[in-house]
Amino acid sequence: MQKFSTWMIIALDVIFWLLRVIAAYTYAMGIDFMIQPIDMNMEITMIFVALLAFILIVKRKFLGTVIYMIGYFGYFGVALFNNLQQMMTVGGMIDDYVNVLFSLIGVAL
């Protein structure tokens, strides 16, 4: 890696990735956690796709960024849209607001 900014972006991505791994694990074990996976099968797929993207980003390949962006926009963007639509029509509970927050973080990263 040639730039400090790449290190920082990867560090933020890995921290968010670890949070998603913990969320998937706690959901599979039936433990209550502050966030729930949107779709467990897709969550596991995205965990492994993110690993591939991290390797490509570290090697400064543009393909890694594209894979990461498309995957996370497709996963978190749809959930963000659905949660916001549900909150506008029905009203939101605290779980809905937490899901929106983490979906926004996922789309931003």
Sequence and secondary structure as in RCSB ss.txt:
>XXXX:A:sequence
MQKFSTWMIIALDVIFWLLRVIAAYTYAMGIDFMIQPIDMNMEITMIFVALLAFILIVKRKFLGTVIYMIGYFGY
FGVALFNNLQQMMTVGGMIDDYVNVLFSLIGVAL
>XXXX:A:secstr
   HHHHHHHHHHHHHHHHHHHHHHHHHHT   S   S HHHHHHHHHHHHHHHHHHHTT HHHHHHHHHHHIII
IIHHHHHHHHHHHHT   HHHHHHHHHHHHHHH 
